[in-house]
Amino acid sequence: MILTVTLNTALDITYRVPSLRPCASHRVSEVTERPGGKGVNVARVLAALGHEVTVTGFAGGPTGRILRDRLAEVPGVLDALVPVSGTTRRTVAVVDGRSGGTTQLNEPGPAVTHAEWSAFQEAYRDLLASASAVALCGSLPPGVPVGAYAGLTRTARAAGVPVLLDTSGAALRRGVAGRPDVLKPNAEELAELTGSHEPLRATQDARRRGAGAVVASLGEEGALAVTPEGRWRAVPPARLRGNPTGAGDSLVAGLLSGLAERLPWPDRLTRAVALSAATVLSPVAGEFDRAAYEELLGRIAVTAEANAA
């Protein structure tokens, strides 16, 4: 079983409007909602690949009940969310039909009490007993200690379960001290962590801070990995036109499945970048196009990288 942790789950709501204008009333042409938060999105992709996946984190209030109802509809995903007294947040995306752009509004999440945090840690330790790998994903809700991911990483490593960490800001800076097996920042997060905007130099610096391996997602330029076995860059075959929503979460799913299966790094990167690219090409935001994924697997270019000067 692969375990994904989403401490700040969300009900993702998407509104589509013909044209988005500030300070104006809009008629919504389409509304969709689905369970969200980075780890939930990762779990959905893993399940579609055929993995057995368990989702844990927090859920509460009316929004939390809707999220869990929607999650129960996802084949292959087991709900092990821990209840809280607060209400699960919503994220609202407004898609402009004219420009194709998206405006995102993210609520902060429920305040988690000390007792709720303790209950989660106990549930987490129990779940690790049957996990082959764990992903710690996304932002921290109010009340959760900023060093939470470092502690959760150490707990998993003590249980012999490899860890992938995908977060940002202070949670990333503190989390890397827990020595996750894989750290997955994007270019902006990597620069914020290291102060360097040169990807290879920054990725090497991030690994020196404690991660076993660092995989930087670089958008259209694919992914760059610095690992104990070597350094690789994986790039899709051509510039992709489509919606990048969820592409980073699909990349994490590919890396996590490769970690659980102990694939060689070039194979992990090929899978991860193919999934990410297939998500951009999908007609449904946040989902991956399976036919595109199968076709891209043979076309991802993986090349070795020299050390940064």
Phi and psi in degrees as GROMACS dihedral restraints (atoms count N, CA, C in turn):
[ dihedral_restraints ]
;  ai    aj    ak    al  type     phi  dphi    fc
    3     4     5     6     1  -100.3    20    10
    4     5     6     7     1   133.6    20    10
    6     7     8     9     1  -108.4    20    10
    7     8     9    10     1   130.9    20    10
    9    10    11    12     1  -117.5    20    10
   10    11    12    13     1   137.9    20    10
   12    13    14    15     1  -113.1    20    10
   13    14    15    16     1   123.2    20    10
   15    16    17    18     1  -128.3    20    10
   16    17    18    19     1    93.3    20    10
   18    19    20    21     1   -68.8    20    10
   19    20    21    22     1   -28.2    20    10
   21    22    23    24     1  -117.3    20    10
   22    23    24    25     1    67.2    20    10
   24    25    26    27     1   -61.5    20    10
   25    26    27    28     1   166.2    20    10
   27    28    29    30     1  -152.7    20    10
   28    29    30    31     1   152.0    20    10
   30    31    32    33     1   -94.1    20    10
   31    32    33    34     1   112.0    20    10
   33    34    35    36     1   -84.9    20    10
   34    35    36    37     1   120.1    20    10
   36    37    38    39     1  -115.4    20    10
   37    38    39    40     1   129.1    20    10
   39    40    41    42     1  -119.1    20    10
   40    41    42    43     1   124.6    20    10
   42    43    44    45     1  -106.8    20    10
   43    44    45    46     1   136.2    20    10
   45    46    47    48     1  -113.0    20    10
   46    47    48    49     1   130.2    20    10
   48    49    50    51     1  -127.6    20    10
   49    50    51    52     1   150.5    20    10
   51    52    53    54     1   -58.9    20    10
   52    53    54    55     1   -40.2    20    10
   54    55    56    57     1  -157.1    20    10
   55    56    57    58     1   124.2    20    10
   57    58    59    60     1   -90.5    20    10
   58    59    60    61     1   124.0    20    10
   60    61    62    63     1  -128.4    20    10
   61    62    63    64     1   135.2    20    10
   63    64    65    66     1   -65.4    20    10
   64    65    66    67     1   149.2    20    10
   66    67    68    69     1    58.1    20    10
   67    68    69    70     1    35.2    20    10
   69    70    71    72     1  -136.7    20    10
   70    71    72    73     1   157.2    20    10
   72    73    74    75     1   -86.0    20    10
   73    74    75    76     1   141.3    20    10
   75    76    77    78     1  -128.2    20    10
   76    77    78    79     1   144.7    20    10
   78    79    80    81     1   -95.6    20    10
   79    80    81    82     1   121.5    20    10
   81    82    83    84     1   -82.3    20    10
   82    83    84    85     1   128.5    20    10
   84    85    86    87     1   -89.8    20    10
   85    86    87    88     1   -23.3    20    10
   87    88    89    90     1  -156.5    20    10
   88    89    90    91     1   140.4    20    10
   90    91    92    93     1  -127.7    20    10
   91    92    93    94     1   132.4    20    10
   93    94    95    96     1  -131.9    20    10
   94    95    96    97     1   149.9    20    10
   96    97    98    99     1  -141.7    20    10
   97    98    99   100     1   145.7    20    10
   99   100   101   102     1  -157.0    20    10
  100   101   102   103     1   159.5    20    10
  102   103   104   105     1   -65.5    20    10
  103   104   105   106     1   137.9    20    10
  105   106   107   108     1  -142.3    20    10
  106   107   108   109     1  -166.3    20    10
  108   109   110   111     1   102.2    20    10
  109   110   111   112     1   145.4    20    10
  111   112   113   114     1   -56.8    20    10
  112   113   114   115     1   -45.7    20    10
  114   115   116   117     1   -66.4    20    10
  115   116   117   118     1   -32.7    20    10
  117   118   119   120     1   -66.4    20    10
  118   119   120   121     1   -41.6    20    10
  120   121   122   123     1   -63.6    20    10
  121   122   123   124     1   -41.2    20    10
  123   124   125   126     1   -61.2    20    10
  124   125   126   127     1   -43.8    20    10
  126   127   128   129     1   -61.1    20    10
  127   128   129   130     1   -39.1    20    10
  129   130   131   132     1   -62.0    20    10
  130   131   132   133     1   -41.6    20    10
  132   133   134   135     1   -68.3    20    10
  133   134   135   136     1   -43.9    20    10
  135   136   137   138     1   -59.5    20    10
  136   137   138   139     1   -42.8    20    10
  138   139   140   141     1   -63.0    20    10
  139   140   141   142     1   -39.1    20    10
  141   142   143   144     1   -64.6    20    10
  142   143   144   145     1   -26.4    20    10
  144   145   146   147     1   -81.9    20    10
  145   146   147   148     1    -6.1    20    10
  147   148   149   150     1   101.6    20    10
  148   149   150   151     1     7.3    20    10
  150   151   152   153     1   -84.5    20    10
  151   152   153   154     1   149.8    20    10
  153   154   155   156     1   -82.6    20    10
  154   155   156   157     1   122.7    20    10
  156   157   158   159     1  -129.8    20    10
  157   158   159   160     1   139.6    20    10
  159   160   161   162     1  -119.2    20    10
  160   161   162   163     1   135.3    20    10
  162   163   164   165     1  -108.0    20    10
  163   164   165   166     1   128.9    20    10
  165   166   167   168     1  -131.6    20    10
  166   167   168   169     1   170.2    20    10
  168   169   170   171     1   144.7    20    10
  169   170   171   172     1  -149.5    20    10
  171   172   173   174     1  -119.1    20    10
  172   173   174   175     1   148.2    20    10
  174   175   176   177     1  -151.4    20    10
  175   176   177   178     1   140.4    20    10
  177   178   179   180     1  -162.0    20    10
  178   179   180   181     1   161.4    20    10
  180   181   182   183     1    71.8    20    10
  181   182   183   184     1  -175.2    20    10
  183   184   185   186     1   -59.0    20    10
  184   185   186   187     1   -39.5    20    10
  186   187   188   189     1   -65.8    20    10
  187   188   189   190     1   -39.6    20    10
  189   190   191   192     1   -63.0    20    10
  190   191   192   193     1   -37.3    20    10
  192   193   194   195     1   -65.6    20    10
  193   194   195   196     1   -41.3    20    10
  195   196   197   198     1   -63.3    20    10
  196   197   198   199     1   -44.0    20    10
  198   199   200   201     1   -57.5    20    10
  199   200   201   202     1   -45.9    20    10
  201   202   203   204     1   -68.4    20    10
  202   203   204   205     1   -35.1    20    10
  204   205   206   207     1   -61.8    20    10
  205   206   207   208     1   -43.6    20    10
  207   208   209   210     1   -67.6    20    10
  208   209   210   211     1   -37.2    20    10
  210   211   212   213     1   -65.6    20    10
  211   212   213   214     1   -34.0    20    10
  213   214   215   216     1   -64.6    20    10
  214   215   216   217     1   -18.9    20    10
  216   217   218   219     1   -85.3    20    10
  217   218   219   220     1    -6.3    20    10
  219   220   221   222     1   -90.5    20    10
  220   221   222   223     1   113.8    20    10
  222   223   224   225     1   -62.7    20    10
  223   224   225   226     1   137.2    20    10
  225   226   227   228     1    86.3    20    10
  226   227   228   229     1    -0.1    20    10
  228   229   230   231     1  -112.3    20    10
  229   230   231   232     1   125.9    20    10
  231   232   233   234     1   -99.9    20    10
  232   233   234   235     1   131.4    20    10
  234   235   236   237     1   -87.7    20    10
  235   236   237   238     1   115.0    20    10
  237   238   239   240     1  -126.1    20    10
  238   239   240   241     1    35.4    20    10
  240   241   242   243     1   -68.9    20    10
  241   242   243   244     1   146.5    20    10
  243   244   245   246     1   -98.2    20    10
  244   245   246   247     1   129.2    20    10
  246   247   248   249     1   -71.3    20    10
  247   248   249   250     1   145.4    20    10
  249   250   251   252     1  -129.8    20    10
  250   251   252   253     1   160.6    20    10
  252   253   254   255     1   -77.2    20    10
  253   254   255   256     1   -25.1    20    10
  255   256   257   258     1   -76.4    20    10
  256   257   258   259     1   178.2    20    10
  258   259   260   261     1  -104.5    20    10
  259   260   261   262     1   127.9    20    10
  261   262   263   264     1   -53.7    20    10
  262   263   264   265     1   140.9    20    10
  264   265   266   267     1   -72.8    20    10
  265   266   267   268     1   166.5    20    10
  267   268   269   270     1  -117.0    20    10
  268   269   270   271     1   147.1    20    10
  270   271   272   273     1  -116.3    20    10
  271   272   273   274     1   133.8    20    10
  273   274   275   276     1  -117.5    20    10
  274   275   276   277     1   120.7    20    10
  276   277   278   279     1  -110.2    20    10
  277   278   279   280     1   128.1    20    10
  279   280   281   282     1  -111.1    20    10
  280   281   282   283     1   114.5    20    10
  282   283   284   285     1   -96.7    20    10
  283   284   285   286     1   124.2    20    10
  285   286   287   288     1   -84.9    20    10
  286   287   288   289     1   111.7    20    10
  288   289   290   291     1   -64.2    20    10
  289   290   291   292     1   -27.2    20    10
  291   292   293   294     1   -76.0    20    10
  292   293   294   295     1   -49.1    20    10
  294   295   296   297     1   -93.7    20    10
  295   296   297   298     1   -20.7    20    10
  297   298   299   300     1    82.3    20    10
  298   299   300   301     1    -3.6    20    10
  300   301   302   303     1   -75.3    20    10
  301   302   303   304     1   160.5    20    10
  303   304   305   306     1  -126.2    20    10
  304   305   306   307     1   132.5    20    10
  306   307   308   309     1  -104.2    20    10
  307   308   309   310     1   125.4    20    10
  309   310   311   312     1  -111.5    20    10
  310   311   312   313     1   133.7    20    10
  312   313   314   315     1  -122.4    20    10
  313   314   315   316     1   118.3    20    10
  315   316   317   318     1  -115.9    20    10
  316   317   318   319     1   118.9    20    10
  318   319   320   321     1   -73.3    20    10
  319   320   321   322     1   160.0    20    10
  321   322   323   324     1   -77.2    20    10
  322   323   324   325     1   -24.0    20    10
  324   325   326   327     1   102.4    20    10
  325   326   327   328     1   164.0    20    10
  327   328   329   330     1   -75.0    20    10
  328   329   330   331     1   152.3    20    10
  330   331   332   333     1   -76.1    20    10
  331   332   333   334     1   123.8    20    10
  333   334   335   336     1   -96.7    20    10
  334   335   336   337     1   128.9    20    10
  336   337   338   339     1   -81.3    20    10
  337   338   339   340     1   165.9    20    10
  339   340   341   342     1   -59.8    20    10
  340   341   342   343     1   -42.5    20    10
  342   343   344   345     1   -63.7    20    10
  343   344   345   346     1   -38.9    20    10
  345   346   347   348     1   -67.7    20    10
  346   347   348   349     1   -38.7    20    10
  348   349   350   351     1   -65.8    20    10
  349   350   351   352     1   -40.3    20    10
  351   352   353   354     1   -64.0    20    10
  352   353   354   355     1   -40.8    20    10
  354   355   356   357     1   -63.5    20    10
  355   356   357   358     1   -39.5    20    10
  357   358   359   360     1   -63.1    20    10
  358   359   360   361     1   -45.8    20    10
  360   361   362   363     1   -61.1    20    10
  361   362   363   364     1   -36.9    20    10
  363   364   365   366     1   -66.1    20    10
  364   365   366   367     1   -44.7    20    10
  366   367   368   369     1   -62.9    20    10
  367   368   369   370     1   -39.9    20    10
  369   370   371   372     1   -61.0    20    10
  370   371   372   373     1   -46.5    20    10
  372   373   374   375     1   -60.3    20    10
  373   374   375   376     1   -39.5    20    10
  375   376   377   378     1   -65.1    20    10
  376   377   378   379     1   -41.6    20    10
  378   379   380   381     1   -67.0    20    10
  379   380   381   382     1   -31.7    20    10
  381   382   383   384     1   -61.8    20    10
  382   383   384   385     1   -24.5    20    10
  384   385   386   387     1   -60.0    20    10
  385   386   387   388     1   -27.2    20    10
  387   388   389   390     1  -117.2    20    10
  388   389   390   391     1    15.8    20    10
  390   391   392   393     1   -96.0    20    10
  391   392   393   394     1   140.6    20    10
  393   394   395   396     1   -94.5    20    10
  394   395   396   397     1   -19.4    20    10
  396   397   398   399     1  -166.4    20    10
  397   398   399   400     1   156.4    20    10
  399   400   401   402     1  -135.8    20    10
  400   401   402   403     1   141.2    20    10
  402   403   404   405     1  -114.1    20    10
  403   404   405   406     1   129.0    20    10
  405   406   407   408     1  -105.4    20    10
  406   407   408   409     1   114.7    20    10
  408   409   410   411     1  -130.9    20    10
  409   410   411   412     1   138.6    20    10
  411   412   413   414     1    91.1    20    10
  412   413   414   415     1  -169.8    20    10
  414   415   416   417     1   -79.4    20    10
  415   416   417   418     1   167.1    20    10
  417   418   419   420     1  -102.2    20    10
  418   419   420   421     1   133.5    20    10
  420   421   422   423     1   -74.1    20    10
  421   422   423   424     1   161.2    20    10
  423   424   425   426     1   -55.6    20    10
  424   425   426   427     1   139.7    20    10
  426   427   428   429     1    97.2    20    10
  427   428   429   430     1   -19.8    20    10
  429   430   431   432     1   -86.3    20    10
  430   431   432   433     1   132.0    20    10
  432   433   434   435     1   -59.6    20    10
  433   434   435   436     1   144.2    20    10
  435   436   437   438     1   -63.2    20    10
  436   437   438   439     1   -24.5    20    10
  438   439   440   441     1   -92.0    20    10
  439   440   441   442     1    18.0    20    10
  441   442   443   444     1   -57.5    20    10
  442   443   444   445     1   -44.0    20    10
  444   445   446   447     1   -67.7    20    10
  445   446   447   448     1   -33.0    20    10
  447   448   449   450     1   -62.0    20    10
  448   449   450   451     1   -44.6    20    10
  450   451   452   453     1   -65.0    20    10
  451   452   453   454     1   -42.9    20    10
  453   454   455   456     1   -66.3    20    10
  454   455   456   457     1   -34.2    20    10
  456   457   458   459     1   -65.1    20    10
  457   458   459   460     1   -45.6    20    10
  459   460   461   462     1   -62.9    20    10
  460   461   462   463     1   -38.4    20    10
  462   463   464   465     1   -62.5    20    10
  463   464   465   466     1   -44.0    20    10
  465   466   467   468     1   -65.9    20    10
  466   467   468   469     1   -44.2    20    10
  468   469   470   471     1   -64.5    20    10
  469   470   471   472     1   -36.1    20    10
  471   472   473   474     1   -64.0    20    10
  472   473   474   475     1   -28.6    20    10
  474   475   476   477     1   -86.9    20    10
  475   476   477   478     1     0.7    20    10
  477   478   479   480     1    79.3    20    10
  478   479   480   481     1    20.9    20    10
  480   481   482   483     1  -106.2    20    10
  481   482   483   484     1   122.8    20    10
  483   484   485   486     1   -68.9    20    10
  484   485   486   487     1   149.0    20    10
  486   487   488   489     1  -124.8    20    10
  487   488   489   490     1   134.7    20    10
  489   490   491   492     1  -112.6    20    10
  490   491   492   493     1   131.5    20    10
  492   493   494   495     1  -115.0    20    10
  493   494   495   496     1   127.2    20    10
  495   496   497   498     1  -135.5    20    10
  496   497   498   499     1    95.8    20    10
  498   499   500   501     1  -149.7    20    10
  499   500   501   502     1  -166.4    20    10
  501   502   503   504     1  -150.8    20    10
  502   503   504   505     1   172.1    20    10
  504   505   506   507     1    60.9    20    10
  505   506   507   508     1  -142.3    20    10
  507   508   509   510     1   -62.9    20    10
  508   509   510   511     1   -34.2    20    10
  510   511   512   513     1   -63.2    20    10
  511   512   513   514     1   -35.0    20    10
  513   514   515   516     1   -71.0    20    10
  514   515   516   517     1   -47.6    20    10
  516   517   518   519     1   -59.2    20    10
  517   518   519   520     1   -42.2    20    10
  519   520   521   522     1   -78.7    20    10
  520   521   522   523     1   -35.0    20    10
  522   523   524   525     1   -65.9    20    10
  523   524   525   526     1   -34.1    20    10
  525   526   527   528     1   -64.5    20    10
  526   527   528   529     1   -23.0    20    10
  528   529   530   531     1   -67.0    20    10
  529   530   531   532     1   -19.2    20    10
  531   532   533   534     1   -75.5    20    10
  532   533   534   535     1    -5.9    20    10
  534   535   536   537     1    63.7    20    10
  535   536   537   538     1    58.1    20    10
  537   538   539   540     1   -63.6    20    10
  538   539   540   541     1   152.2    20    10
  540   541   542   543     1   -66.8    20    10
  541   542   543   544     1   -37.0    20    10
  543   544   545   546     1  -135.8    20    10
  544   545   546   547     1   132.0    20    10
  546   547   548   549     1  -111.5    20    10
  547   548   549   550     1   131.3    20    10
  549   550   551   552     1  -124.8    20    10
  550   551   552   553     1    80.3    20    10
  552   553   554   555     1   -88.4    20    10
  553   554   555   556     1   159.6    20    10
  555   556   557   558     1   -90.6    20    10
  556   557   558   559     1  -179.1    20    10
  558   559   560   561     1   -61.1    20    10
  559   560   561   562     1   -41.6    20    10
  561   562   563   564     1   -66.9    20    10
  562   563   564   565     1   -43.9    20    10
  564   565   566   567     1   -64.6    20    10
  565   566   567   568     1   -37.9    20    10
  567   568   569   570     1   -64.2    20    10
  568   569   570   571     1   -43.5    20    10
  570   571   572   573     1   -66.0    20    10
  571   572   573   574     1   -38.6    20    10
  573   574   575   576     1   -65.5    20    10
  574   575   576   577     1   -37.2    20    10
  576   577   578   579     1   -70.4    20    10
  577   578   579   580     1   -41.2    20    10
  579   580   581   582     1  -107.4    20    10
  580   581   582   583     1   -19.4    20    10
  582   583   584   585     1    81.7    20    10
  583   584   585   586     1     2.3    20    10
  585   586   587   588     1  -111.9    20    10
  586   587   588   589     1   138.7    20    10
  588   589   590   591     1  -102.5    20    10
  589   590   591   592     1     6.2    20    10
  591   592   593   594     1   -93.4    20    10
  592   593   594   595     1   113.3    20    10
  594   595   596   597     1   -55.9    20    10
  595   596   597   598     1   -46.9    20    10
  597   598   599   600     1   -68.0    20    10
  598   599   600   601     1   -43.6    20    10
  600   601   602   603     1   -61.1    20    10
  601   602   603   604     1   -44.3    20    10
  603   604   605   606     1   -65.6    20    10
  604   605   606   607     1   -40.0    20    10
  606   607   608   609     1   -65.8    20    10
  607   608   609   610     1   -41.8    20    10
  609   610   611   612     1   -63.7    20    10
  610   611   612   613     1   -40.3    20    10
  612   613   614   615     1   -63.6    20    10
  613   614   615   616     1   -43.3    20    10
  615   616   617   618     1   -60.6    20    10
  616   617   618   619     1   -37.6    20    10
  618   619   620   621     1   -68.1    20    10
  619   620   621   622     1   -36.2    20    10
  621   622   623   624     1   -64.7    20    10
  622   623   624   625     1   -19.1    20    10
  624   625   626   627     1   -79.6    20    10
  625   626   627   628     1    -6.3    20    10
  627   628   629   630     1   141.7    20    10
  628   629   630   631     1   -18.7    20    10
  630   631   632   633     1   -73.1    20    10
  631   632   633   634     1   144.9    20    10
  633   634   635   636     1   -65.6    20    10
  634   635   636   637     1   -42.4    20    10
  636   637   638   639     1  -145.1    20    10
  637   638   639   640     1   151.9    20    10
  639   640   641   642     1  -126.5    20    10
  640   641   642   643     1   128.0    20    10
  642   643   644   645     1  -119.2    20    10
  643   644   645   646     1   113.6    20    10
  645   646   647   648     1   -94.9    20    10
  646   647   648   649     1   125.6    20    10
  648   649   650   651     1   -87.2    20    10
  649   650   651   652     1   127.0    20    10
  651   652   653   654     1  -119.1    20    10
  652   653   654   655     1    28.6    20    10
  654   655   656   657     1    64.0    20    10
  655   656   657   658     1  -128.0    20    10
  657   658   659   660     1   -62.1    20    10
  658   659   660   661     1   -20.0    20    10
  660   661   662   663     1   -88.8    20    10
  661   662   663   664     1     8.1    20    10
  663   664   665   666     1    83.9    20    10
  664   665   666   667     1  -131.5    20    10
  666   667   668   669     1  -141.6    20    10
  667   668   669   670     1   149.4    20    10
  669   670   671   672     1  -124.5    20    10
  670   671   672   673     1   127.0    20    10
  672   673   674   675     1  -120.2    20    10
  673   674   675   676     1   132.3    20    10
  675   676   677   678     1  -119.1    20    10
  676   677   678   679     1   115.9    20    10
  678   679   680   681     1  -133.1    20    10
  679   680   681   682     1   169.1    20    10
  681   682   683   684     1   -63.0    20    10
  682   683   684   685     1   -24.1    20    10
  684   685   686   687     1   -89.2    20    10
  685   686   687   688     1   -13.1    20    10
  687   688   689   690     1   151.9    20    10
  688   689   690   691     1  -174.2    20    10
  690   691   692   693     1  -125.9    20    10
  691   692   693   694     1   131.1    20    10
  693   694   695   696     1  -137.3    20    10
  694   695   696   697     1   151.9    20    10
  696   697   698   699     1  -120.1    20    10
  697   698   699   700     1   132.2    20    10
  699   700   701   702     1  -119.7    20    10
  700   701   702   703     1   127.7    20    10
  702   703   704   705     1  -132.0    20    10
  703   704   705   706     1   136.4    20    10
  705   706   707   708     1   -67.4    20    10
  706   707   708   709     1   161.8    20    10
  708   709   710   711     1   -70.4    20    10
  709   710   711   712     1   -21.6    20    10
  711   712   713   714     1  -157.5    20    10
  712   713   714   715     1   163.9    20    10
  714   715   716   717     1   -63.4    20    10
  715   716   717   718     1   133.4    20    10
  717   718   719   720     1  -101.1    20    10
  718   719   720   721     1   139.0    20    10
  720   721   722   723     1  -109.2    20    10
  721   722   723   724     1   123.4    20    10
  723   724   725   726     1   164.9    20    10
  724   725   726   727     1  -161.9    20    10
  726   727   728   729     1  -102.4    20    10
  727   728   729   730     1   117.8    20    10
  729   730   731   732     1   -79.3    20    10
  730   731   732   733     1     0.8    20    10
  732   733   734   735     1   -55.6    20    10
  733   734   735   736     1   124.6    20    10
  735   736   737   738     1    84.7    20    10
  736   737   738   739     1    -3.4    20    10
  738   739   740   741     1   -63.4    20    10
  739   740   741   742     1   -38.7    20    10
  741   742   743   744     1   -65.8    20    10
  742   743   744   745     1   -37.6    20    10
  744   745   746   747     1   -67.9    20    10
  745   746   747   748     1   -36.2    20    10
  747   748   749   750     1   -66.6    20    10
  748   749   750   751     1   -36.9    20    10
  750   751   752   753     1   -60.5    20    10
  751   752   753   754     1   -44.5    20    10
  753   754   755   756     1   -61.0    20    10
  754   755   756   757     1   -42.3    20    10
  756   757   758   759     1   -59.9    20    10
  757   758   759   760     1   -42.2    20    10
  759   760   761   762     1   -64.0    20    10
  760   761   762   763     1   -43.6    20    10
  762   763   764   765     1   -64.7    20    10
  763   764   765   766     1   -41.2    20    10
  765   766   767   768     1   -67.8    20    10
  766   767   768   769     1   -41.0    20    10
  768   769   770   771     1   -65.0    20    10
  769   770   771   772     1   -38.7    20    10
  771   772   773   774     1   -66.4    20    10
  772   773   774   775     1   -35.6    20    10
  774   775   776   777     1   -64.6    20    10
  775   776   777   778     1   -45.3    20    10
  777   778   779   780     1   -64.4    20    10
  778   779   780   781     1   -36.2    20    10
  780   781   782   783     1   -87.8    20    10
  781   782   783   784     1    -5.0    20    10
  783   784   785   786     1    56.6    20    10
  784   785   786   787     1    43.8    20    10
  786   787   788   789     1   -71.7    20    10
  787   788   789   790     1   154.6    20    10
  789   790   791   792     1   -61.0    20    10
  790   791   792   793     1   151.2    20    10
  792   793   794   795     1   -57.2    20    10
  793   794   795   796     1   -43.2    20    10
  795   796   797   798     1   -58.9    20    10
  796   797   798   799     1   -35.5    20    10
  798   799   800   801     1   -71.1    20    10
  799   800   801   802     1   -38.5    20    10
  801   802   803   804     1   -60.8    20    10
  802   803   804   805     1   -45.7    20    10
  804   805   806   807     1   -66.6    20    10
  805   806   807   808     1   -39.3    20    10
  807   808   809   810     1   -58.9    20    10
  808   809   810   811     1   -48.5    20    10
  810   811   812   813     1   -61.8    20    10
  811   812   813   814     1   -46.2    20    10
  813   814   815   816     1   -64.9    20    10
  814   815   816   817     1   -45.4    20    10
  816   817   818   819     1   -71.6    20    10
  817   818   819   820     1   -34.7    20    10
  819   820   821   822     1   -63.6    20    10
  820   821   822   823     1   -42.5    20    10
  822   823   824   825     1   -64.3    20    10
  823   824   825   826     1   -42.6    20    10
  825   826   827   828     1   -62.1    20    10
  826   827   828   829     1   -46.1    20    10
  828   829   830   831     1   -65.2    20    10
  829   830   831   832     1   -39.3    20    10
  831   832   833   834     1   -67.4    20    10
  832   833   834   835     1   -24.5    20    10
  834   835   836   837     1   -73.4    20    10
  835   836   837   838     1   -40.8    20    10
  837   838   839   840     1   -59.8    20    10
  838   839   840   841     1   -38.4    20    10
  840   841   842   843     1   -81.4    20    10
  841   842   843   844     1   -11.1    20    10
  843   844   845   846     1   -69.2    20    10
  844   845   846   847     1   141.1    20    10
  846   847   848   849     1   -71.6    20    10
  847   848   849   850     1   -15.1    20    10
  849   850   851   852     1  -108.1    20    10
  850   851   852   853     1   119.1    20    10
  852   853   854   855     1   -57.8    20    10
  853   854   855   856     1   131.3    20    10
  855   856   857   858     1    85.6    20    10
  856   857   858   859     1    -5.9    20    10
  858   859   860   861     1  -106.1    20    10
  859   860   861   862     1   158.4    20    10
  861   862   863   864     1  -105.4    20    10
  862   863   864   865     1   144.9    20    10
  864   865   866   867     1   -83.0    20    10
  865   866   867   868     1   110.6    20    10
  867   868   869   870     1   -63.3    20    10
  868   869   870   871     1   -40.8    20    10
  870   871   872   873     1   -63.0    20    10
  871   872   873   874     1   -42.7    20    10
  873   874   875   876     1   -64.1    20    10
  874   875   876   877     1   -40.1    20    10
  876   877   878   879     1   -59.6    20    10
  877   878   879   880     1   -49.4    20    10
  879   880   881   882     1   -60.5    20    10
  880   881   882   883     1   -38.9    20    10
  882   883   884   885     1   -70.8    20    10
  883   884   885   886     1   -37.3    20    10
  885   886   887   888     1   -72.7    20    10
  886   887   888   889     1   -24.9    20    10
  888   889   890   891     1   -53.5    20    10
  889   890   891   892     1   -34.4    20    10
  891   892   893   894     1   -90.0    20    10
  892   893   894   895     1     3.3    20    10
  894   895   896   897     1  -124.1    20    10
  895   896   897   898     1     1.9    20    10
  897   898   899   900     1   -77.3    20    10
  898   899   900   901     1   127.3    20    10
  900   901   902   903     1   -91.2    20    10
  901   902   903   904     1   119.1    20    10
  903   904   905   906     1  -113.6    20    10
  904   905   906   907     1   119.1    20    10
  906   907   908   909     1  -126.7    20    10
  907   908   909   910     1   147.8    20    10
  909   910   911   912     1   -75.6    20    10
  910   911   912   913     1   147.2    20    10
  912   913   914   915     1  -115.5    20    10
  913   914   915   916     1   142.0    20    10
  915   916   917   918     1   -79.2    20    10
  916   917   918   919     1   162.8    20    10
  918   919   920   921     1   -62.1    20    10
  919   920   921   922     1   147.7    20    10
  921   922   923   924     1   -69.6    20    10
  922   923   924   925     1   147.0    20    10
